[in-house]
Amino acid sequence: MGFFDMLFGGSNFSEYVEQAKENGATLVDVRSEGEFANGHIEGAINIPLNSFHRASKKLRDKDATIYIYCASGSRSGSAANALKSMGYTDVTNIGGIGFYRGAVVAGK
């Protein structure tokens, strides 16, 4: 695993997605609406980073397990920090969707 893999999820990305499905965690895609529509992980919700101030409207349980991703891991890192500062207790930046080895779905 390389340096950026360690920072942004890397080869563990697909494992995190499977864990999310198994344990009922919420997958949050913080890419733009257009990026999300072009392909996202099935079951993920889209909360673009530029509208993250409204995240609490979609993420009501501050103790729920939340896995956040974006294109590279940078925006999701910012979003994870924002959620933690808003009082969310179980937030993980799983990195960039480019590391995902599963199928993606298009549309909203």
DSSP file (Angstrom, degrees, kcal/mol; ACC not computed):
  #  RESIDUE AA STRUCTURE BP1 BP2  ACC     N-H-->O    O-->H-N    N-H-->O    O-->H-N    TCO  KAPPA ALPHA  PHI   PSI    X-CA   Y-CA   Z-CA
    1    1 A M              0   0    0      0, 0.0     2,-0.0     0, 0.0     9,-0.0   0.000 360.0 360.0 360.0 129.8    0.0    0.0    0.0
    2    2 A G     >  -     0   0    0      1,-0.1     4,-2.1     4,-0.0     5,-0.2  -0.224 360.0 -95.6 -82.6 174.4    1.4    3.4   -1.0
    3    3 A F  H  > S+     0   0    0      1,-0.2     4,-1.7     2,-0.2     5,-0.1   0.912 124.9  45.3 -56.5 -48.4    1.5    6.6    0.9
    4    4 A F  H  > S+     0   0    0      1,-0.2     4,-2.9     2,-0.2     6,-0.3   0.837 108.2  58.3 -69.1 -31.4   -1.7    8.0   -0.7
    5    5 A D  H  > S+     0   0    0      1,-0.2     4,-0.9     2,-0.2    -1,-0.2   0.917 106.8  48.6 -60.6 -41.9   -3.4    4.7   -0.2
    6    6 A M  H  < S+     0   0    0     -4,-2.1     3,-0.2     1,-0.2    -2,-0.2   0.887 116.0  43.7 -65.8 -37.7   -2.8    5.0    3.5
    7    7 A L  H  < S+     0   0    0     -4,-1.7    -2,-0.2     1,-0.2    -1,-0.2   0.896 125.6  28.5 -72.7 -40.2   -4.1    8.5    3.6
    8    8 A F  H  < S-     0   0    0     -4,-2.9    88,-0.7    -5,-0.1     2,-0.5   0.097 112.3 -95.7-119.1  22.5   -7.2    8.1    1.4
    9    9 A G    ><  +     0   0    0     -4,-0.9     3,-2.4    -3,-0.2     4,-0.2  -0.231  56.9 173.8  99.5 -47.8   -8.3    4.5    1.8
   10   10 A G  G >   +     0   0    0     -2,-0.5     3,-2.0     1,-0.3     4,-0.3  -0.065  69.7   5.7  46.8-127.2   -6.7    3.0   -1.2
   11   11 A S  G 3  S+     0   0    0      1,-0.3     4,-0.4     2,-0.1    -1,-0.3   0.630 127.3  63.9 -66.5 -12.7   -7.0   -0.8   -1.5
   12   12 A N  G <> S+     0   0    0     -3,-2.4     4,-2.5    -7,-0.2    -1,-0.3   0.545  75.4  93.5 -85.0  -7.4   -9.3   -0.8    1.5
   13   13 A F  H <> S+     0   0    0     -3,-2.0     4,-2.1     1,-0.2    -1,-0.2   0.924  86.1  45.3 -54.2 -52.7  -12.0    1.2   -0.2
   14   14 A S  H  > S+     0   0    0     85,-0.4     4,-2.2    -4,-0.3    -1,-0.2   0.856 111.2  54.8 -62.0 -35.2  -13.9   -1.8   -1.5
   15   15 A E  H  > S+     0   0    0     -4,-0.4     4,-2.5     2,-0.2    -1,-0.2   0.909 107.0  50.4 -64.1 -41.5  -13.7   -3.5    1.9
   16   16 A Y  H  X S+     0   0    0     -4,-2.5     4,-2.6     2,-0.2    -2,-0.2   0.904 108.6  52.3 -61.9 -41.1  -15.2   -0.4    3.5
   17   17 A V  H  X S+     0   0    0     -4,-2.1     4,-2.1     2,-0.2    -2,-0.2   0.921 110.5  47.6 -62.1 -43.6  -18.1   -0.5    1.0
   18   18 A E  H  X S+     0   0    0     -4,-2.2     4,-2.2     1,-0.2    -1,-0.2   0.904 111.5  50.7 -64.2 -41.1  -18.8   -4.1    1.9
   19   19 A Q  H  X S+     0   0    0     -4,-2.5     4,-2.9     1,-0.2     6,-0.3   0.905 108.1  53.4 -61.3 -41.4  -18.6   -3.3    5.6
   20   20 A A  H  X>S+     0   0    0     -4,-2.6     5,-1.3     1,-0.2     4,-1.0   0.917 110.3  46.6 -60.3 -43.4  -21.1   -0.5    5.1
   21   21 A K  H  <5S+     0   0    0     -4,-2.1    -1,-0.2     1,-0.2    -2,-0.2   0.889 115.4  46.7 -66.0 -38.7  -23.5   -2.8    3.3
   22   22 A E  H  <5S+     0   0    0     -4,-2.2    -2,-0.2     1,-0.2    -1,-0.2   0.884 120.8  34.9 -71.7 -39.6  -23.1   -5.4    6.0
   23   23 A N  H  <5S-     0   0    0     -4,-2.9    -1,-0.2    -5,-0.2    -2,-0.2   0.374 108.7-113.2-101.7   5.9  -23.5   -3.1    9.1
   24   24 A G  T  <5 +     0   0    0     -4,-1.0    -3,-0.2    -5,-0.2    -4,-0.1   0.722  56.5 163.7  74.7  20.7  -26.0   -0.7    7.6
   25   25 A A      < -     0   0    0     -5,-1.3     2,-0.5    -6,-0.3    41,-0.2  -0.303  41.7-109.9 -67.9 157.1  -23.6    2.3    7.6
   26   26 A T  E     -a   66   0A   0     39,-2.7    41,-3.0    18,-0.0     2,-0.6  -0.793  24.1-149.5 -90.7 126.3  -24.5    5.3    5.5
   27   27 A L  E     -a   67   0A   0     -2,-0.5    18,-2.7    16,-0.3     2,-0.5  -0.861  14.5-166.7 -94.2 124.8  -22.3    5.8    2.4
   28   28 A V  E     -ab  68  45A   0     39,-3.0    41,-2.6    -2,-0.6     2,-0.6  -0.963   9.4-160.5-118.5 123.1  -22.0    9.5    1.6
   29   29 A D  E     -ab  69  46A   0     16,-3.1    18,-2.1    -2,-0.5    41,-0.2  -0.902   4.9-173.1 -99.7 118.4  -20.7   10.7   -1.7
   30   30 A V        +     0   0    0     39,-2.5    19,-2.3    -2,-0.6    20,-0.2   0.256  46.5 113.0-100.6  13.0  -19.5   14.3   -1.5
   31   31 A R  S    S-     0   0    0     38,-0.3    -2,-0.1    17,-0.2    16,-0.1  -0.238  80.3 -76.0 -73.1 172.3  -18.8   14.8   -5.2
   32   32 A S     >  -     0   0    0     16,-0.1     4,-2.5     1,-0.1     5,-0.2  -0.160  44.1-105.7 -63.6 163.2  -20.9   17.3   -7.2
   33   33 A E  H  > S+     0   0    0      1,-0.2     4,-2.5     2,-0.2     5,-0.1   0.876 122.3  52.0 -58.6 -38.5  -24.3   16.3   -8.4
   34   34 A G  H  > S+     0   0    0      2,-0.2     4,-1.6     1,-0.2    -1,-0.2   0.912 109.5  47.7 -66.0 -43.6  -23.0   15.7  -11.9
   35   35 A E  H  > S+     0   0    0      2,-0.2     4,-0.8     1,-0.2    -2,-0.2   0.919 113.1  49.5 -62.0 -43.2  -20.2   13.5  -10.7
   36   36 A F  H >< S+     0   0    0     -4,-2.5     3,-1.0     1,-0.2    -2,-0.2   0.923 109.4  51.2 -61.3 -45.5  -22.6   11.5   -8.6
   37   37 A A  H 3< S+     0   0    0     -4,-2.5    70,-3.0     1,-0.2    -1,-0.2   0.809 104.0  59.1 -64.2 -30.0  -25.1   11.1  -11.6
   38   38 A N  H 3< S-     0   0    0     -4,-1.6    -1,-0.2     1,-0.3    -2,-0.2   0.694 130.8 -31.2 -73.6 -19.0  -22.3    9.8  -13.8
   39   39 A G    <<  +     0   0    0     -3,-1.0     2,-0.3    -4,-0.8    -1,-0.3  -0.408  68.0 161.7 161.2 121.7  -21.6    6.9  -11.5
   40   40 A H  B     -D  105   0B   0     65,-2.6    65,-3.2    -3,-0.2     2,-0.3  -0.905  47.2 -80.9-143.5 169.8  -21.8    6.2   -7.7
   41   41 A I    >   -     0   0    0     -2,-0.3     3,-2.4    63,-0.2    63,-0.1  -0.596  57.3-102.1 -76.5 131.5  -21.9    3.3   -5.4
   42   42 A E  T 3  S+     0   0    0     61,-0.5    -1,-0.1    -2,-0.3     3,-0.1  -0.287 107.4  21.5 -56.6 132.1  -25.4    1.9   -5.1
   43   43 A G  T 3  S+     0   0    0      1,-0.3   -16,-0.3    -3,-0.0    -1,-0.3   0.248  92.0 130.3  93.3 -11.7  -27.1    3.0   -1.9
   44   44 A A    <   -     0   0    0     -3,-2.4     2,-0.3   -18,-0.1    -1,-0.3  -0.407  49.9-139.4 -72.6 150.2  -24.9    6.0   -1.4
   45   45 A I  E     -b   28   0A   0    -18,-2.7   -16,-3.1    -3,-0.1     2,-0.6  -0.845  14.8-128.0-106.3 151.0  -26.5    9.4   -0.8
   46   46 A N  E     +b   29   0A   0     -2,-0.3   -16,-0.2   -18,-0.2   -18,-0.1  -0.876  34.5 160.8-105.1 118.7  -25.1   12.6   -2.4
   47   47 A I        -     0   0    0    -18,-2.1     5,-0.1    -2,-0.6   -15,-0.1  -0.817  34.6-141.2-130.3  91.8  -24.3   15.6   -0.2
   48   48 A P    >   -     0   0    0      0, 0.0     3,-2.3     0, 0.0   -17,-0.2  -0.206  16.4-122.5 -55.5 141.7  -21.9   17.7   -2.3
   49   49 A L  G >  S+     0   0    0    -19,-2.3     3,-1.7     1,-0.3     4,-0.2   0.840 110.2  62.6 -55.7 -35.2  -19.2   19.3   -0.3
   50   50 A N  G 3  S+     0   0    0      1,-0.3    -1,-0.3   -20,-0.2     3,-0.1   0.590 111.7  37.7 -71.4  -7.0  -20.2   22.8   -1.4
   51   51 A S  G X  S+     0   0    0     -3,-2.3     3,-1.9     1,-0.1    -1,-0.3   0.046  79.1 119.7-123.4  25.1  -23.6   22.2    0.4
   52   52 A F  G X   +     0   0    0     -3,-1.7     3,-2.1     1,-0.3     4,-0.2   0.680  56.2  79.0 -68.4 -17.1  -22.3   20.3    3.3
   53   53 A H  G 3  S+     0   0    0      1,-0.3    -1,-0.3    -4,-0.2     3,-0.3   0.696  94.9  51.1 -61.9 -16.4  -23.6   22.9    5.8
   54   54 A R  G X  S+     0   0    0     -3,-1.9     3,-1.8     1,-0.2     4,-0.5   0.211  75.5 111.6-102.3  13.8  -27.0   21.2    5.2
   55   55 A A  G X>  +     0   0    0     -3,-2.1     4,-2.3     1,-0.3     3,-1.4   0.822  65.0  67.3 -58.3 -34.0  -25.7   17.7    5.9
   56   56 A S  G 34 S+     0   0    0     -3,-0.3    -1,-0.3     1,-0.3    -2,-0.1   0.707  89.4  66.0 -65.1 -18.0  -27.7   17.4    9.1
   57   57 A K  G <4 S+     0   0    0     -3,-1.8    -1,-0.3     1,-0.2     3,-0.2   0.823 115.5  27.9 -70.2 -30.0  -30.9   17.4    7.1
   58   58 A K  T <4 S+     0   0    0     -3,-1.4     2,-0.7    -4,-0.5    -2,-0.2   0.681 122.6  52.8-100.6 -23.8  -29.9   14.0    5.6
   59   59 A L     <  +     0   0    0     -4,-2.3    -1,-0.2     1,-0.2    -2,-0.0  -0.762  61.4 157.2-115.8  83.2  -27.8   12.7    8.4
   60   60 A R        +     0   0    0     -2,-0.7     2,-0.8    -3,-0.2    -1,-0.2   0.828  53.9  73.1 -80.7 -33.1  -30.0   12.9   11.5
   61   61 A D    >   -     0   0    0      1,-0.2     3,-1.3     2,-0.1    -1,-0.1  -0.744  59.3-168.6 -89.9 108.4  -28.3   10.3   13.7
   62   62 A K  T 3  S+     0   0    0     -2,-0.8    27,-2.8     1,-0.3    28,-0.4   0.587  86.9  52.3 -73.8  -8.9  -25.1   11.7   15.0
   63   63 A D  T 3  S+     0   0    0     25,-0.2    -1,-0.3    26,-0.2    25,-0.1   0.391  84.5 112.3-104.4   1.4  -24.0    8.3   16.4
   64   64 A A  S <  S-     0   0    0     -3,-1.3    26,-0.5     1,-0.1     2,-0.5  -0.354  78.5-102.7 -71.6 154.2  -24.6    6.4   13.1
   65   65 A T  E     - c   0  90A   0    -42,-0.2   -39,-2.7   -41,-0.1     2,-0.4  -0.684  43.6-172.9 -78.9 125.6  -21.7    4.9   11.2
   66   66 A I  E     -ac  26  91A   0     24,-2.8    26,-2.5    -2,-0.5     2,-0.5  -0.985  13.6-166.5-127.7 125.8  -20.9    7.1    8.2
   67   67 A Y  E     -ac  27  92A   0    -41,-3.0   -39,-3.0    -2,-0.4     2,-0.4  -0.956  14.0-162.0-110.5 127.5  -18.5    6.3    5.4
   68   68 A I  E     +ac  28  93A   0     24,-2.9    26,-2.6    -2,-0.5    27,-0.7  -0.893  13.3 169.0-115.5 137.6  -17.6    9.2    3.2
   69   69 A Y  E     +ac  29  95A   0    -41,-2.6   -39,-2.5    -2,-0.4   -38,-0.3  -0.946   7.7 166.4-140.2 164.6  -16.0    9.2   -0.3
   70   70 A C  E     - c   0  96A   0     25,-1.8    27,-2.9    -2,-0.3    28,-0.2  -0.541  58.5 -65.6-146.0-146.4  -15.3   11.5   -3.2
   71   71 A A  S    S+     0   0    0     25,-0.3    27,-1.0    -2,-0.2    25,-0.1   0.896 123.6   0.7 -82.7 -43.0  -13.1   11.3   -6.3
   72   72 A S  S    S-     0   0    0     24,-0.2    24,-0.6    23,-0.1   -64,-0.0   0.609 100.8 -99.7-122.2 -19.6   -9.7   11.2   -4.7
   73   73 A G  S  > S+     0   0    0     22,-0.5     4,-1.2   -64,-0.1    22,-0.2   0.209  98.4  97.7 113.4 -13.1  -10.2   11.3   -0.9
   74   74 A S  H  > S+     0   0    0      2,-0.2     4,-1.9     1,-0.2     5,-0.2   0.965  86.4  40.1 -73.9 -53.8   -9.5   15.0   -0.4
   75   75 A R  H  > S+     0   0    0      1,-0.2     4,-2.6     2,-0.2     5,-0.2   0.887 114.8  54.1 -62.8 -38.0  -13.0   16.4   -0.4
   76   76 A S  H  > S+     0   0    0      1,-0.2     4,-2.6     2,-0.2    -1,-0.2   0.848 105.4  54.3 -67.1 -31.3  -14.2   13.4    1.7
   77   77 A G  H  X S+     0   0    0     -4,-1.2     4,-2.1     2,-0.2    -1,-0.2   0.919 110.0  46.3 -64.3 -43.3  -11.4   14.2    4.2
   78   78 A S  H  X S+     0   0    0     -4,-1.9     4,-2.1     2,-0.2    -2,-0.2   0.902 113.5  49.3 -63.8 -41.2  -12.8   17.8    4.5
   79   79 A A  H  X S+     0   0    0     -4,-2.6     4,-2.6     2,-0.2    -2,-0.2   0.900 109.0  52.0 -66.3 -40.8  -16.3   16.5    4.8
   80   80 A A  H  X S+     0   0    0     -4,-2.6     4,-2.3     1,-0.2    -1,-0.2   0.923 110.9  47.8 -61.7 -44.1  -15.3   13.9    7.5
   81   81 A N  H  X S+     0   0    0     -4,-2.1     4,-2.1     1,-0.2    -1,-0.2   0.892 110.8  52.0 -62.9 -39.3  -13.7   16.7    9.5
   82   82 A A  H  X S+     0   0    0     -4,-2.1     4,-1.1     2,-0.2    -2,-0.2   0.929 110.1  48.1 -63.0 -45.4  -16.7   18.9    9.1
   83   83 A L  H ><>S+     0   0    0     -4,-2.6     5,-2.4     1,-0.2     3,-0.6   0.916 110.3  51.6 -62.6 -42.4  -19.0   16.2   10.4
   84   84 A K  H ><5S+     0   0    0     -4,-2.3     3,-1.4     1,-0.3    -1,-0.2   0.899 108.5  51.1 -61.0 -39.9  -16.8   15.5   13.4
   85   85 A S  H 3<5S+     0   0    0     -4,-2.1    -1,-0.3     1,-0.3    -2,-0.2   0.720 105.8  57.2 -70.1 -19.1  -16.8   19.2   14.2
   86   86 A M  T <<5S-     0   0    0     -4,-1.1    -1,-0.3    -3,-0.6    -2,-0.2   0.408 129.1 -96.3 -89.7   1.5  -20.7   19.1   14.0
   87   87 A G  T < 5S+     0   0    0     -3,-1.4     2,-0.3     1,-0.3    -3,-0.2   0.522  72.6 148.0 100.3   6.4  -20.8   16.3   16.6
   88   88 A Y      < -     0   0    0     -5,-2.4    -1,-0.3    -6,-0.1     3,-0.2  -0.584  28.6-164.6 -74.9 138.1  -20.9   13.2   14.5
   89   89 A T  S    S+     0   0    0    -27,-2.8     2,-0.3    -2,-0.3   -26,-0.2   0.679  70.8  44.2-103.3 -19.9  -19.1   10.4   16.4
   90   90 A D  E    S+c   65   0A   0    -26,-0.5   -24,-2.8   -28,-0.4     2,-0.4  -0.620  71.3 144.4-132.0  73.5  -18.5    7.6   13.9
   91   91 A V  E     -c   66   0A   0     -2,-0.3     2,-0.4    -3,-0.2   -24,-0.2  -0.935  21.8-175.8-119.0 131.6  -17.2    9.1   10.6
   92   92 A T  E     -c   67   0A   0    -26,-2.5   -24,-2.9    -2,-0.4     2,-0.8  -0.991  22.4-142.6-131.1 128.8  -14.6    7.5    8.3
   93   93 A N  E     -c   68   0A   0     -2,-0.4   -24,-0.2   -26,-0.2     3,-0.1  -0.800  19.2-177.1 -82.0 110.9  -13.1    9.0    5.1
   94   94 A I  E     -     0   0A   0    -26,-2.6     2,-0.3    -2,-0.8   -25,-0.2   0.500  35.6-129.8 -93.2  -2.8  -12.8    5.9    2.9
   95   95 A G  E     -c   69   0A   0    -27,-0.7   -25,-1.8   -22,-0.2   -22,-0.5  -0.681  47.3  -7.4 104.8-148.0  -11.1    7.8    0.1
   96   96 A G  E >   -c   70   0A   0    -88,-0.7     3,-2.1   -24,-0.6   -25,-0.3  -0.732  48.4-131.8-101.9 141.6  -11.7    8.1   -3.6
   97   97 A I  G >  S+     0   0    0    -27,-2.9     3,-1.8    -2,-0.3   -26,-0.1   0.686  99.9  79.5 -62.2 -18.6  -14.1    6.1   -5.7
   98   98 A G  G 3  S+     0   0    0    -27,-1.0    -1,-0.3     1,-0.3   -26,-0.1   0.733  89.3  55.9 -60.9 -20.9  -11.3    5.4   -8.2
   99   99 A F  G <  S+     0   0    0     -3,-2.1   -85,-0.4   -94,-0.0    -1,-0.3   0.554  83.7 109.9 -84.9  -9.2  -10.1    2.7   -5.8
  100  100 A Y    <   -     0   0    0     -3,-1.8     4,-0.0    -4,-0.2   -89,-0.0  -0.491  46.4-171.8 -74.8 134.3  -13.5    1.0   -5.9
  101  101 A R        +     0   0    0     -2,-0.2    -1,-0.1     2,-0.1     2,-0.1   0.294  57.6  85.6-106.9   6.6  -13.5   -2.4   -7.7
  102  102 A G  S    S-     0   0    0      1,-0.1     2,-0.1     0, 0.0    -2,-0.0  -0.341  88.0 -73.9 -99.2-176.4  -17.3   -2.9   -7.7
  103  103 A A        -     0   0    0     -2,-0.1   -61,-0.5   -61,-0.0     2,-0.3  -0.465  41.4-153.3 -76.7 147.8  -20.1   -1.9   -9.9
  104  104 A V        -     0   0    0     -2,-0.1     2,-0.3   -63,-0.1   -63,-0.2  -0.860   5.5-140.2-116.9 157.7  -21.4    1.7  -10.0
  105  105 A V  B     -D   40   0B   0    -65,-3.2   -65,-2.6    -2,-0.3     2,-0.2  -0.884  11.4-138.4-116.5 149.9  -24.8    3.0  -10.9
  106  106 A A        +     0   0    0     -2,-0.3   -68,-0.2   -67,-0.2   -69,-0.1  -0.674  58.6  45.8-103.7 160.9  -25.6    6.1  -12.9
  107  107 A G              0   0    0    -70,-3.0   -68,-0.2    -2,-0.2    -2,-0.1  -0.383 360.0 360.0 100.8 179.5  -28.4    8.6  -12.2
  108  108 A K              0   0    0     -2,-0.1    -1,-0.2   -70,-0.1   -62,-0.1   0.435 360.0 360.0 -91.1 360.0  -29.6   10.3   -9.1
